[in-house]
Structure formats: structure tokens, C-alpha cells
Amino acid sequence: MKTKVKELRTAANLTQQQLAERVHVSSRTIISIEKGQYSPSLMLAYRMAEVFGVTVEELCCLKENRELEDQKYDPL
């Protein structure tokens, strides 16, 4: 799943470790989310959204991700 975690984190001048500490996960989790290898749980997405002052929908690019997923099931 695509997210805006990396761009929001860098804009906030936070390291991966600093963000990880704020949301109570390991830096490896943040790295995996930024690479698109791991989708955050709803609670983790909520915590990160709070840190950045955005909605979960914006953080997780939900509209865009839904459209991409919909194309898999209904390619027109």
C-alpha cells in the first residue's frame, strides 16, 4: 500500500527512529512502511496521522489505493 509517511516524515524533519519512538514501533517497521512492504494497522496509521496533523485517509492515500485495487477487480 502506498503511503505518504516518508514525505511527511522528511517534511517534519524527523528521522525514522524518531517517528518510530513517537508511535511505539521499531524503526524497521517505519522503513517497511515507507518501502511499501508493510501496511500499517489502523491504530498505527492513526498514531502517525496524529504526529503529522493529517487524516488517516491522507496519510495512507486511501482514495488512490482504493482506485488501484478496484482496477484489479474490474479492469476496464
N, C-alpha and C positions, 0 to 999 in steps of 0.2 A: 504494500500500500504506500502510495506517495504521501509524504507529509511536508510541512514547512518547518520542521524542527530545526534543521541546520541553518536555514536563512534567518529564522527568528533568534536562534541562539547566538549566531555571529553578530547580528544587529544589536543584540543586548550586551555584547562584549563578555559573554560567558564561555568558559571552557566546557568541554564535555563533562569533565569531573565536577565542576561547579553546578551544572544543571542536574547531574545525577544526584548529588548530595541534596539539592533542594527538593527533588521529587522522590527521594528514598529508593533509588535503584543504583545499579553499578554503572560505571562508565561504559562497559561493554554493551549494556542494554541501549544506552543512548547511541553508541556507534552503530549498532544493528538497526535501530530505528532510522537513523539518518541514511543508511545504505539501502533502506527498503527491504531488509532481510527479516524484519520483525515488525509486527503490527502491535502497537501499544494497547493494553487493556483500556477499557473505558475510564477506569479510575486514574490510570497513569496519564492518559490523554487529558483528562480534566485537570490534573495537577500541573501538567506542563502548560496548558492553556491559561491557567491562573497566573503562572510565573510570567508569561508573556503578555497578559492582558488581552487575549483574543478568545474567540469561541472555539469549542472543540471542532465544530464544523470547519472553521477556517484553518485551524492547526492541521487537521487531517485531510484537507482538501476533499471533503465528503462528496460534494456535488460532482467534481471531476472524477473521483474514484468510482462513484455510482454509475456515471455515464460509461466509463471504460468497462465496468463489469456488465452493464446492460448489453453492450456490444457483443460480448461473448455469447450471450444467450439469444440475442435477436439481431444477428448481423444483417443489416440492410444497406 
